[in-house]
Amino acid sequence: MDKLEKLRNDLFMCDEVIIDMLRMRCQIVQELINYKQENGIPTVQPQEEDRKKKRFNEKLADYEYRKSIMGVYDNILYHSKRIQSHELFGLNIFLIGFMGVGKSTISAALKETFAMDVVEMDEIIAKRNGMSISEIFEFHGEEYFRNEETNLLKECQNKKNQIISCGGGVAMRQINVDEMRKSGKIVLLTASPDTILERVSSSHDRPLLENNKTIEHITSLMEAREPAYQNAADIVINTDGKSAYEICEEIIAKIQPFREEAQAVQAAASVH
């Protein structure tokens, strides 16, 4: 029994060390974010994560439990990314804009980089109704679909630190804009009609463009929606000729003043 107790005690001490190291790691992550922002260093650096994982895999190459340990490390990285996203955002980010501007691409990049939860509105609505967006339009009509969008936006208020990729028509309803502003900031992604046409040319799940994929038609729809988009947007970012990570960096930079403003308001409220 003495041996058993000693082993249990050794294990407990090991766990304490792990907890202390994890707390230290979280602190370092926060300091890294602050340092990068203060010195204009890009926050999104996926190559650094790849470098570290390669090094640790090599270090554990001959170890029997390499996969298990790397699995734990992957989990640590995931939660570190969550900490980063909380520090950088702390609120919901609603991506709006015309179809094909890159909302889904940017959502995926932010999810990969910061482990943020992503709400793909069109995908969720299609799944809940058991049919494609085109079929929803055909069998239920556009008004039904728009109401589904509004209801989903209301649900998004139950969580924070999400990326919500909105359908192209979401911002056309003022009630939707009002709902989005209750829990986050609205980022308008833009692109030229030529870029839009190139990106949607092979898609068949965009009812408003199907059978009429031309520069003229796209330009006409974009011009009709532009006033509503601009009125809704807190931030505007053009995506032409930029990589997903460049766009993510721009979102981070432009969201910070809002983040700082919210923190100042919270601090003032706590004083009173």
C-alpha positions as CSV (number, residue, x, y, z in Angstrom):
1,M,0.0,0.0,0.0
2,D,2.9,2.4,0.7
3,K,4.0,2.0,-2.9
4,L,0.5,2.6,-4.2
5,E,0.2,5.8,-2.1
6,K,3.5,7.0,-3.3
7,L,2.5,6.5,-6.9
8,R,-0.7,8.3,-6.3
9,N,1.1,11.2,-4.7
10,D,3.6,11.4,-7.5
11,L,0.8,11.5,-10.0
12,F,-1.0,14.2,-8.1
13,M,2.2,16.3,-8.0
14,C,2.6,15.8,-11.7
15,D,-0.9,17.0,-12.3
16,E,-0.3,20.0,-10.2
17,V,2.8,20.9,-12.3
18,I,0.7,20.4,-15.5
19,I,-2.0,22.8,-14.1
20,D,0.6,25.4,-13.2
21,M,2.2,25.1,-16.6
22,L,-1.2,25.5,-18.4
23,R,-1.9,28.6,-16.3
24,M,1.5,30.0,-17.3
25,R,0.8,29.1,-21.0
26,C,-2.5,31.0,-20.9
27,Q,-0.8,34.0,-19.5
28,I,1.9,33.9,-22.2
29,V,-0.7,33.6,-24.9
30,Q,-2.3,36.8,-23.7
31,E,1.0,38.5,-23.6
32,L,1.8,37.4,-27.1
33,I,-1.4,38.8,-28.4
34,N,-0.7,42.1,-26.7
35,Y,2.8,42.3,-28.0
36,K,1.9,41.5,-31.5
37,Q,-0.8,44.2,-31.6
38,E,1.5,46.8,-29.9
39,N,4.2,46.1,-32.5
40,G,2.1,45.6,-35.6
41,I,3.0,41.9,-35.9
42,P,0.4,39.8,-37.8
43,T,-1.8,37.9,-35.3
44,V,-2.5,35.1,-37.8
45,Q,0.6,32.9,-38.2
46,P,-0.5,29.4,-39.1
47,Q,3.1,28.4,-40.1
48,E,4.2,28.8,-36.5
49,E,1.7,26.2,-35.3
50,D,2.8,23.8,-38.0
51,R,6.5,24.4,-37.0
52,K,5.9,23.5,-33.4
53,K,3.8,20.5,-34.1
54,K,6.4,19.1,-36.5
55,R,9.1,19.6,-33.8
56,F,7.1,17.8,-31.1
57,N,6.2,14.9,-33.4
58,E,9.9,14.5,-34.1
59,K,10.7,14.6,-30.4
60,L,8.2,11.9,-29.7
61,A,8.9,9.8,-32.8
62,D,9.9,6.7,-30.9
63,Y,7.7,7.0,-28.0
64,E,4.9,4.5,-27.5
65,Y,2.3,7.0,-26.6
66,R,3.2,9.7,-29.1
67,K,-0.3,9.9,-30.6
68,S,-1.9,10.2,-27.2
69,I,0.4,13.0,-26.1
70,M,0.0,14.8,-29.4
71,G,-3.8,14.4,-29.0
72,V,-3.6,16.2,-25.6
73,Y,-1.3,18.9,-27.2
74,D,-3.9,19.4,-30.0
75,N,-6.5,19.9,-27.4
76,I,-4.3,22.5,-25.6
77,L,-3.8,24.3,-28.9
78,Y,-7.6,24.3,-29.5
79,H,-8.3,25.9,-26.2
80,S,-5.4,28.4,-26.6
81,K,-7.0,29.5,-29.8
82,R,-10.3,30.0,-27.9
83,I,-8.5,32.2,-25.4
84,Q,-7.0,34.2,-28.3
85,S,-10.4,34.7,-29.9
86,H,-11.9,35.9,-26.6
87,E,-9.1,38.4,-26.2
88,L,-9.3,39.6,-29.8
89,F,-13.1,39.6,-30.3
90,G,-15.2,38.7,-27.3
91,L,-18.4,39.3,-29.3
92,N,-20.2,37.9,-32.3
93,I,-18.9,38.8,-35.8
94,F,-21.6,38.9,-38.5
95,L,-20.3,38.6,-42.0
96,I,-22.6,40.2,-44.5
97,G,-22.3,41.0,-48.2
98,F,-23.4,39.8,-51.7
99,M,-23.1,36.2,-52.6
100,G,-19.6,35.2,-53.5
101,V,-17.7,37.9,-51.6
102,G,-16.1,35.2,-49.4
103,K,-18.1,35.0,-46.3
104,S,-17.8,31.2,-46.0
105,T,-14.1,31.2,-46.8
106,I,-13.4,33.8,-44.1
107,S,-15.6,32.0,-41.6
108,A,-13.5,28.8,-42.2
109,A,-10.2,30.7,-41.9
110,L,-11.3,32.3,-38.5
111,K,-12.5,28.9,-37.3
112,E,-9.2,27.3,-38.1
113,T,-7.1,30.1,-36.7
114,F,-9.1,30.9,-33.5
115,A,-11.3,27.8,-33.0
116,M,-14.3,30.1,-33.1
117,D,-17.8,28.6,-33.5
118,V,-19.2,29.2,-37.0
119,V,-22.8,29.6,-37.9
120,E,-23.4,29.1,-41.6
121,M,-26.9,30.4,-41.9
122,D,-27.8,29.0,-45.3
123,E,-26.5,25.5,-44.3
124,I,-28.4,25.5,-41.0
125,I,-31.7,26.6,-42.6
126,A,-31.3,24.1,-45.4
127,K,-30.6,21.3,-42.9
128,R,-33.5,22.2,-40.7
129,N,-35.9,22.2,-43.6
130,G,-34.5,19.1,-45.2
131,M,-34.0,20.8,-48.6
132,S,-31.7,23.1,-50.5
133,I,-32.1,26.8,-50.4
134,S,-33.4,26.7,-54.0
135,E,-36.0,24.2,-53.0
136,I,-37.1,26.3,-50.0
137,F,-37.6,29.2,-52.3
138,E,-39.6,27.0,-54.7
139,F,-41.8,25.3,-52.2
140,H,-42.2,27.8,-49.4
141,G,-41.4,31.2,-51.1
142,E,-38.8,33.9,-50.3
143,E,-40.8,35.4,-47.4
144,Y,-40.7,32.0,-45.5
145,F,-36.9,31.8,-46.0
146,R,-36.4,35.4,-44.8
147,N,-38.3,34.6,-41.7
148,E,-36.1,31.6,-41.1
149,E,-33.1,33.9,-41.3
150,T,-34.5,36.3,-38.7
151,N,-35.4,33.5,-36.3
152,L,-31.9,32.1,-36.6
153,L,-30.3,35.5,-35.9
154,K,-32.3,35.7,-32.7
155,E,-30.9,32.4,-31.6
156,C,-27.4,33.6,-32.2
157,Q,-27.8,36.0,-29.3
158,N,-27.6,33.1,-26.9
159,K,-23.8,32.7,-27.4
160,K,-20.8,35.0,-28.0
161,N,-17.6,34.8,-29.9
162,Q,-19.2,33.2,-32.9
163,I,-18.7,33.9,-36.6
164,I,-22.0,34.1,-38.3
165,S,-21.9,33.8,-42.1
166,C,-25.0,35.5,-43.3
167,G,-26.9,34.9,-46.6
168,G,-26.7,37.7,-49.2
169,G,-30.2,39.1,-48.3
170,V,-29.9,39.1,-44.5
171,A,-29.0,42.8,-44.2
172,M,-31.9,43.8,-46.5
173,R,-34.2,43.6,-43.5
174,Q,-33.8,46.2,-40.8
175,I,-35.1,43.8,-38.1
176,N,-32.1,41.5,-39.0
177,V,-29.7,44.4,-38.6
178,D,-31.2,45.2,-35.2
179,E,-30.9,41.6,-34.1
180,M,-27.3,41.4,-35.2
181,R,-26.3,44.6,-33.3
182,K,-27.7,43.1,-30.1
183,S,-24.8,40.7,-29.8
184,G,-22.0,41.7,-32.1
185,K,-20.5,43.8,-34.9
186,I,-21.4,43.6,-38.6
187,V,-18.6,43.2,-41.1
188,L,-19.4,43.9,-44.7
189,L,-17.2,42.0,-47.2
190,T,-17.2,43.4,-50.7
191,A,-15.8,42.3,-54.1
192,S,-16.1,43.5,-57.7
193,P,-18.8,42.0,-60.0
194,D,-16.1,40.3,-62.0
195,T,-14.8,38.6,-58.9
196,I,-18.3,37.6,-57.9
197,L,-19.1,36.0,-61.3
198,E,-15.8,34.0,-61.2
199,R,-16.6,32.7,-57.7
200,V,-20.3,31.7,-58.3
201,S,-20.0,30.5,-61.9
202,S,-20.1,26.8,-61.0
203,S,-22.6,27.1,-58.1
204,H,-26.3,26.0,-58.5
205,D,-27.6,26.9,-55.1
206,R,-28.1,30.6,-55.6
207,P,-31.7,31.1,-56.7
208,L,-31.3,34.8,-57.5
209,L,-28.5,34.2,-59.9
210,E,-29.5,30.8,-61.4
211,N,-30.0,31.1,-65.2
212,N,-28.8,34.7,-65.2
213,K,-25.1,34.7,-64.2
214,T,-24.0,37.8,-66.0
215,I,-21.9,40.8,-65.0
216,E,-24.9,43.0,-65.8
217,H,-27.3,41.1,-63.6
218,I,-24.9,40.8,-60.7
219,T,-24.1,44.5,-61.0
220,S,-27.8,45.4,-60.9
221,L,-28.4,43.2,-57.8
222,M,-25.4,44.6,-56.0
223,E,-26.3,48.2,-56.7
224,A,-29.8,47.5,-55.4
225,R,-28.5,46.1,-52.1
226,E,-25.5,48.5,-51.6
227,P,-27.4,51.1,-49.6
228,A,-28.7,48.5,-47.1
229,Y,-25.3,46.9,-46.8
230,Q,-23.5,50.1,-46.1
231,N,-26.2,51.2,-43.6
232,A,-25.8,47.9,-41.7
233,A,-22.0,47.7,-41.7
234,D,-19.8,48.6,-38.8
235,I,-16.8,47.6,-40.8
236,V,-16.2,47.3,-44.6
237,I,-13.5,45.2,-46.1
238,N,-12.8,44.6,-49.8
239,T,-11.8,41.0,-50.6
240,D,-10.5,41.5,-54.1
241,G,-6.9,40.2,-54.5
242,K,-6.5,39.3,-50.8
243,S,-5.8,36.0,-49.1
244,A,-8.1,34.7,-46.4
245,Y,-5.5,35.4,-43.8
246,E,-4.9,39.0,-44.9
247,I,-8.7,39.6,-44.6
248,C,-8.7,38.0,-41.2
249,E,-5.9,40.4,-40.1
250,E,-7.9,43.3,-41.4
251,I,-11.0,42.2,-39.5
252,I,-8.9,41.9,-36.3
253,A,-7.4,45.3,-36.7
254,K,-10.7,47.0,-37.4
255,I,-12.6,45.3,-34.6
256,Q,-10.2,46.3,-31.9
257,P,-11.6,49.9,-31.4
258,F,-15.1,48.4,-30.8
259,R,-13.6,45.8,-28.4
260,E,-11.7,48.6,-26.5
261,E,-14.8,50.7,-26.4
262,A,-16.9,47.8,-24.9
263,Q,-14.2,47.1,-22.3
264,A,-14.2,50.8,-21.3
265,V,-17.9,50.8,-20.9
266,Q,-17.8,47.6,-18.8
267,A,-15.0,49.1,-16.6
268,A,-17.0,52.3,-16.1
269,A,-20.1,50.3,-15.2
270,S,-18.2,48.3,-12.6
271,V,-16.9,51.4,-10.9
272,H,-20.5,52.7,-10.5
